[in-house]
């Protein structure tokens, strides 16, 4: 029977899951309805649909991990289940972060005005560049997930080959440590999309600075459409970077929790923190996209009418 802390944990996880699925599901629904009406879809809508779908999958994996840990602790320590959850989490996590990075790069290439030849070429071929990154990140996510699957399968097969209970306990503790270190090492791959998003953020700031300077030289108002577009993109990328840092700090705490006496409490706290990122970021995306924002406000008016 779950104690009070575990009940509160499950309620919070369920609430965050519901909010996250609602927000990300709204993004998918609006863009899919728009495609069915116009029989045409923009590149940004493709990115948003893929991103929201990966976030829904990621939310379900994190929530399932949390519920199984509380309700079925014996099953949670089973090697096979741990390996399956690791693979699913790795794939959905990588897909989500890379798609968000693609969105940051898309904002940069669509909005920023930089005269460098390489940037001009990227800007002229924005569709091919973004689609190439999307396909490459999907393949990379699959390869990493498959490699984790094979590696963990071999670990646990070796772990349970001896029937001696003492040896099993010792080997399992070693395996948990190795698994945690492996997860940290493999997810260092998230540094690449993080750096790409950070570069996009800095270049957007540089472009905004140049644009504002030109506006002042020509005695033009600084709040023109280009400035507004820069500001919206900069806010969106900055919030993503901050949420991602918070998300990975919580992840590192969870993966190193085997060194902490109150391990279960730490894992529960980390789970609540990590699920904030895929849940809350969907609403940032909604408010930063004019089409999604209009549809969202329309839904709010309908709810208020009822």
HUWOPE-V926256 format. One record per backbone hydrogen bond with DSSP energy under -1.0 kcal/mol. CO is the residue of the C=O (numbers start at 1). NH is the residue of the N-H. If there is no record, write none. Layout:
co=<CO:CO>
nh=<NH:NH>
//
This chain:
co=<3:4:5:6:7:8:9:10:11:12:13:14:15:16:17:18:19:20:21:22:23:24:25:26:27:28:29:30:31:32:33:34:35:42:43:44:45:46:47:48:49:50:51:52:53:54:55:56:57:58:59:60:61:62:63:64:65:66:67:68:72:73:75:78:79:80:81:82:83:84:85:86:87:88:89:90:91:92:93:94:95:96:97:98:99:100:101:102:103:104:105:106:107:108:116:117:118:119:120:121:125:126:127:128:129:130:131:132:133:134:135:136:137:138:139:140:141:142:143:144:145:146:147:148:149:150:151:152:153:154:155:156:158:164:165:166:167:168:169:170:171:172:173:174:175:176:177:178:179:180:181:182:183:185:186:187:188:189:190:191:192:193:194:195:196:197:198:199:200:201:202:203:204:205:206:207:208:209:210:211:212:213:214:215:216:224:225:226:227:228:229:230:231:232:233:234:235:236:237:238:239:240:241:242:243:244:245:246:247:248:249:250:251:252:254:256:257:261:262:263:264:265:266:267:268:269:270:271:273:275:276:277:280:281:282:283:284:286:289:290:291:292:293:294:295:296:297:298:299:300:301:302>
nh=<7:8:9:10:11:12:13:14:15:16:17:18:19:20:21:22:23:24:25:26:27:28:29:30:31:32:33:34:35:36:37:38:39:46:47:48:49:50:51:52:53:54:55:56:57:58:59:60:61:62:63:64:65:66:67:68:69:70:71:72:76:77:78:82:83:84:85:86:87:88:89:90:91:92:93:94:95:96:97:98:99:100:101:102:103:104:105:106:107:108:109:110:111:112:120:121:122:123:124:125:129:130:131:132:133:134:135:136:137:138:139:140:141:142:143:144:145:146:147:148:149:150:151:152:153:154:155:156:157:158:159:160:161:168:169:170:171:172:173:174:175:176:177:178:179:180:181:182:183:184:185:186:187:188:189:190:191:192:194:195:196:197:198:199:200:201:202:203:204:205:206:207:208:209:210:211:212:213:214:215:216:217:218:220:219:228:229:230:231:232:233:234:235:236:237:238:239:240:241:242:243:244:245:246:247:248:249:250:251:252:253:254:255:256:257:259:260:263:266:267:268:269:270:271:272:273:274:275:276:279:280:281:284:285:286:287:288:289:293:294:295:296:297:298:299:300:301:302:303:304:305:306>
//
